[in-house]
Amino acid sequence: MSLAIFDLDNTLLADDSDYLWGQFLVDQGIVDADYYARENERFYQEYKQGQLDIIEFLKFSLKPLADNSIHDLHQWRTQFIEEIIRPILLQPAQELINKHKQKGDSLLVITATNRFVTEPIVNLYGIPHLLATTPELINNQYTGKVAGTPCFQEGKVIRLQQWLKDTGHTLEDSWFYSDSHNDLPLLKLVVHPVAVNPDEQLKHYSEQTNWPIISLREQKCPVHHFK
């Protein structure tokens, strides 16, 4: 039984859930529109360029969780999932997930986006395991801080290695699907790295190293490499 690992944003989804959550908060009038929209865009561009300061970003992105009640946050999240996320779920991604399930593989999503946003999305795809950046929660209230290691770049490797130790899974015959050059540390670790609709840097690296490059945006999932 192999371990199949998936990035989430722009891999299993046709957009970035972290960025879209920020835009949703702006559109709902929950945060200061001008400031939040501007900073949300800035951080997103820095992420794509590989220049994101994850600590600075998390201080920004987790603040709305600390500023609002759990009750309100869950209501907003439900609306966000139904209105924003469901339309960008990818059927070819579900088909790929199902192929791994049929093989009996263990399925894991590993994402930099915080667990509050991503957990219900991962559930929609029927994936049982999730490693995500974890917002600190004390007495049923988010603090705006991060619990543990942010699940970003090398942090994904750190979090995965701890998870492997805790669960007894291994990276023997392992897979990792990602769109982003930010995930190169983890892509280099698995047996079967796969670039999914990759950004330019990951596409270039994949071409140089002969990694498979696939698209999950097409009508039929091109998983001819899958055995």
Secondary structure, 3 states (H helix, E strand, C coil): CCEEEECCCCCCECCCHHHHHHHHHHHCCCCCHHHHHHHHHHHHHHHHCCCCCHHHHHHHHCHHHHHCCHHHHHHHHHHHHHHHHHHHECHHHHHHHHHHHHHCCEEEEEEEEEHHHHHHHHHHCCCCEEEEEEEEEECCEEEEEEECCCCCCHHHHHHHHHHHHHHCCCCCCCEEEECCHHHHHHHCCCCEEEEECCCHHHHHHHHHHCCCEECCCCCCCCCCCCC
